[in-house]
Amino acid sequence: MPVRPSHSPAPSPSPAPLHLAVALDGAGWHPAAWREPGADADRLFTAGYWAALVAEAEHGLLDFVTFEDSLSLQSTDPDGPDGRTDLVRGRLDAVLVAARVAPLSRHIGLVPSVVATHTEPFHVSKALATLDYVSRGRAGLRIQISERADEASHFGRRAAGADVTELYGEAADHVEVVRRLWDSWEDDAEIRDAATGRFVDRAKLHYIDFEGRHFSVKGPSITPRPPQGLPPVSALASDAAVYPFLARATDIGYVTARDADEARAAVAALPRTPHVFGELTVFLDEKPEAAERRLQRLDAAHGAAYTSDARVFAGTPELLADLLLEWREAGLTGFRLRPGVLAHDLPAITRGLVPELQRRGVFRRAYEASSLRGLLGLARPANRYAPAPGAPASPTAPAAA
């Protein structure tokens, strides 16, 4: 593969640089990835394995990595366990993995996945705020829903079979509660004045008093406002039916367009979503035929052709760069790439694709911001509960203890 990307400072070649993220899952997105040479499958449940992946992504100057998660074992059957023992089964908690690797990284954003359907927003707000502190402002949140009966049975608090539209409505309320809880502490609520014995200004902690169809949450949070204010929220839409949720609740929407026309349609449907990323599964080699042969070998080991909700690309970094720039012209601001085999395709992205995009003047040569919001060009938002300058204090502050 080509050499590592250049980190030398250079003037920004474009007012709107391309954004790149990678989705980390097991040994890679192909079911047979764990059987490939160098896959390191015996270390999948170690912190060192995930730290090495994040380090490689950071060497490639990527905006962020996402960590996949679910509340049941992986399965080829969307309705429940498939009973297979020849594929990777089991995973670590995505938020905890992100928190573990955060001190070992310096620049790259860390975006764990959370299943909103079975996870209380109060817990999510606290966990992600903590991750934002541990990473010094590099946390993000990827929201998922769950339709599966086997996942519902782990909790026993709700019946399976809810309408998907209803589940996404609940997820939108979930995100709203999380964001309000992040705002429930004003930025200067902590005084930490040992001389006066005042650690916190209780007038700057606020009830959120959220009352909705799915949640009733009073607040405030027990964790101060995150360094980013509101860490970016993202979600995947495998079809257009999910676009209303993306438009209502996310800062980054991942869309599974198959061509430039579908990408253009997705962008047109999401005019208020700050970032719309294309989603692709990639198999990269120095020659197109080598990538195709590797994919065929993986398919043979798996016993079936690989299929995906997203477009599957097998080719060279140069050809992938051509495709990304074509889709960028359709209005996409970035891409979340799923490496088919992490041991092979993640380095192919960081050492092959990134230098190619740099040569074309569309990708950074150094990290230009210290926070994930900064990397994405998103301003730090004002606190919704903080009074305007000169206004009286909010009446929603909790009474002093």
Secondary structure, DSSP 8 states (H G I E B T S, - for coil): ------------S-SS--EEEEEE-TT-SSTTGGGSTT--GGGTTSHHHHHHHHHHHHHTT-SEEEE---SS---SSTTS----SSS------HHHHHHHHGGG-SSSEEEEEEEGGGS-HHHHHHHHHHHHHHTTS-B-EEEE----HHHHHTT-SS-S---HHHHHHHHHHHHHHHHHHHTTB-TT-EEEETTTTEEE-GGGB----EE-SS-EE----SS---TTSS--EEEEESSGGGHHHHHHH-SEEEE--SSHHHHHHHHHH-TT-SEEEEEEEEEE-SSHHHHHHHHHHHHHHHTS----SSEEEEE-HHHHHHHHHHHHTTT--EEEEEESSHHHHHHHIIIIIHHHHHHTT-S-SS---SSHHHHTT------TTS--TT----TTS----
